[in-house]
Amino acid sequence: MHGLPPDTDLQFIVGAELTQVCIGQNEVILNLFERVSFTLECSVSFAFDLGGPSILDKPKDIGIAALRLLGEQVRSVEILSEGTLKLAWGTRAFTEFYDSSQQYESYTITHGEEHIVV
Amino acid sequence: MAIPPVRICASTGTGSQVIHRCSGRPPRGHKWRHCPWWRDSSGAVVVRRYYDPATEQFVSVDPLVDETGTPYAFTDGDPVNGSDPSGLYTPCWDALDPLSAGFGQCWSSGYARAGNATLIGVGAVVIGGNAFLGFCRGLAASVNPINLVAPPAGPSPGPKPTPNFEQPTNPPQYPPPVSDLPPGYTIRPGNPTEQYPNGYWRMYNERDQAVDPSTLKPPANVTKAQFEARTHVPLPPR
């Protein structure tokens, strides 16, 4: 809903390692080391190896797909148009978080005490 | 540009299975796992549908004939600039470095035109140098090893439309003081929106889950719209 300005500095995400995937009924929270997390209430696309992309909407599906990223480090981060956040993981996976909600928060990036609400 | 001969890859299954079953080498300097296309010993490329270079047409019917209206045409009649990795459609492409960014580009923009999950498990056709990218995109589009959902058909990828808005279940009110919150709970305000002209606030538990302030729990067994309605509390008019 809020979008993500393209000049937002998200370099603190690069190098962060996914250490925990929390799957709720209404959201998925990805906790990364160190002090970075993503709270996802949006559509997310995943591409692994040769496959994908798969666009997922349900938290359970997103969480299950995200399990494959456990232990992976964020290799690069890119802000695409319309609030889409694209992450490259390790050497073989990509995700895109969409600002898919027109009325509510789509995803939140947390860095320490800072929250970037998209 | 002359169209090279092509041969059929009869493999089925996921893209990786296709790769393993179809002999050949990836392009020089390229890795299988990133963008695996291949040629046979004659330099021919692998194609999913039978293709006749003499007529520049496929010789088997396009499974998407109802959509394309061209049961045999290859890349809308433009085989030099087009590519049809799946044999089903004509992806658009643009120049980029497939080694450094190709897979990401394939993934982010190449698949929607490829259709739907029926593309799983196909080979590909490549034509000339430019076909490298085309196939890369096409392969990324054509396989789905986790088989969670089918990519949507349409001109561009993207999420589903937002569900209908539901009125908030909690009346307009100011958030409680922090001292009244359970341990670990937090309040985050939101700027005014069309539906919340005075702004809103949400309450989060110690696990960073949005909760319904009236129950202090995350809503359970509700739709997404209901979840949002219960966890967004409108601020009263100032």
Chai-1 contact restraints between the chains, C-beta under 6 A:
chainA,res_idxA,chainB,res_idxB,connection_type,confidence,min_distance_angstrom,max_distance_angstrom,comment,restraint_id
A,G24,B,Q209,contact,1.0,0.0,6.0,A-B,restraint_1
A,Q25,B,A220,contact,1.0,0.0,6.0,A-B,restraint_2
A,N26,B,P218,contact,1.0,0.0,6.0,A-B,restraint_3
A,N26,B,F227,contact,1.0,0.0,6.0,A-B,restraint_4
A,I29,B,D208,contact,1.0,0.0,6.0,A-B,restraint_5
A,S43,B,P159,contact,1.0,0.0,6.0,A-B,restraint_6
A,A47,B,W107,contact,1.0,0.0,6.0,A-B,restraint_7
A,D49,B,R33,contact,1.0,0.0,6.0,A-B,restraint_8
A,L50,B,G15,contact,1.0,0.0,6.0,A-B,restraint_9
A,L50,B,S16,contact,1.0,0.0,6.0,A-B,restraint_10
A,L50,B,V143,contact,1.0,0.0,6.0,A-B,restraint_11
A,G51,B,V143,contact,1.0,0.0,6.0,A-B,restraint_12
A,G51,B,N144,contact,1.0,0.0,6.0,A-B,restraint_13
A,G51,B,P145,contact,1.0,0.0,6.0,A-B,restraint_14
A,G52,B,W107,contact,1.0,0.0,6.0,A-B,restraint_15
A,P53,B,W107,contact,1.0,0.0,6.0,A-B,restraint_16
A,S54,B,L148,contact,1.0,0.0,6.0,A-B,restraint_17
A,S54,B,V149,contact,1.0,0.0,6.0,A-B,restraint_18
A,D57,B,K160,contact,1.0,0.0,6.0,A-B,restraint_19
A,D61,B,L148,contact,1.0,0.0,6.0,A-B,restraint_20
A,F94,B,G104,contact,1.0,0.0,6.0,A-B,restraint_21
A,F94,B,W107,contact,1.0,0.0,6.0,A-B,restraint_22
A,Y98,B,P159,contact,1.0,0.0,6.0,A-B,restraint_23
A,S100,B,P159,contact,1.0,0.0,6.0,A-B,restraint_24
A,S101,B,T162,contact,1.0,0.0,6.0,A-B,restraint_25
A,Q102,B,T162,contact,1.0,0.0,6.0,A-B,restraint_26
A,Q103,B,F165,contact,1.0,0.0,6.0,A-B,restraint_27
A,Q103,B,Q195,contact,1.0,0.0,6.0,A-B,restraint_28
A,Y104,B,E228,contact,1.0,0.0,6.0,A-B,restraint_29
